[in-house]
């Protein structure tokens, strides 16, 4: 039996080898090249000496440190707020749809209808809907709630990143919700009914039975959302302001600078973004492993 398992494992590895090789080459090669350029390796302009000057400039130099630290804080705020709001709404909506799905198959479709929509399209939709000249602002002006559309509450291209967060929540909440809904479908309803018969109210049934079962899925999918929102630039580039800017937008701005000397700082920002997301995910995996060993 063990020999058969080993053979099937080898066969699986061989089947996955082409895809894994492609991923390693694309991600690993790109990351290695980014690290080299962040260390100053730019032979096209005669720079072949490796140093940490770009990282030092980002962290401490007057030309970059304010942009970097404000961008880091803004990126963390946008990513954490988007992730937390998406996770909370996803759990609530998945619970409601789980109840409704027992009566109709239509509601699970509602949870996933916007998944194929690209993030750039979602950002444009938020801009047209909630911008200062968008549909909502024009509707409030037409109804007399505001005197002109420009008086509408600034939700897009604002310094608090509200428009960016709204776009991310609209896109990422269904992703988490589908995963939670899948876990809820596998839930043994007899356990919940038994708790109800023993006098547990709705909150107690959720806290002591449902939440422990869905928590691993919520956390793991939320980590994926955090990693994506922390490293993405399309939505912040379209819905954000010039200051503060999230780190990926700043990295792209420096990368496209006509002065190729800024390329090192751009790549250093990209490496820092990768390290932050890796540390967050690695920290979660370490804590989960520690909890499993202690438990």
C-alpha angles and dihedrals in degrees: 000000000000090000090054090050091052092050092049089048091053091047090051091050091050091050091051095041097091093050093042091048091051092049092047092048095047098041100029094043093046093047093048091050090048091052091051093050091046087057090056101264104149109141092175090072095034099262113134101143114105119223143145093243094118092054091046090051093051094048103038116008118103090231095060114011098083092048091046100047095042089047092049092051092045092048092051091047094050094044097044094044092047092047097047095045091045092050095048094047091044092055093047094047093043090054092050093046091046088059093043093046089067087067102032137018092212098082099063087058090056089059094060106030095106098045094098091052110107117238091240090056090049090053092050089049092053090048093052092043104041104019122116089262095032131119096271095048091049090048092052090050091048091050092049095246089121127021095228133006091252089065090066117114111278105246100147126060090009129147092243094058094235094146092049091050092048091052092049093047091051090052103036102039093074090050092058091037094057091052092048091046090054090054091047091053090059092049116120102239092196089069091054091046091049090053090049091051089052090057103265112149125221094269093049092049090051096044099045103030114019101034096054089051097049098035097088091051093046093050096045094047090044089055089054090051092048092049091049097045092045092054102035123099108178099084096038091047092055101035101029134086131240091257127062098023128180115251097252091056091048090048091052091047091053092043091056093046113124088229104081090201087078090062091085093057090046092054091044088056090051091051091048091051090052092047093050093052091044091051092050093049093041091050091052092049091049093049091047092050091047091050091050092051093048092045 
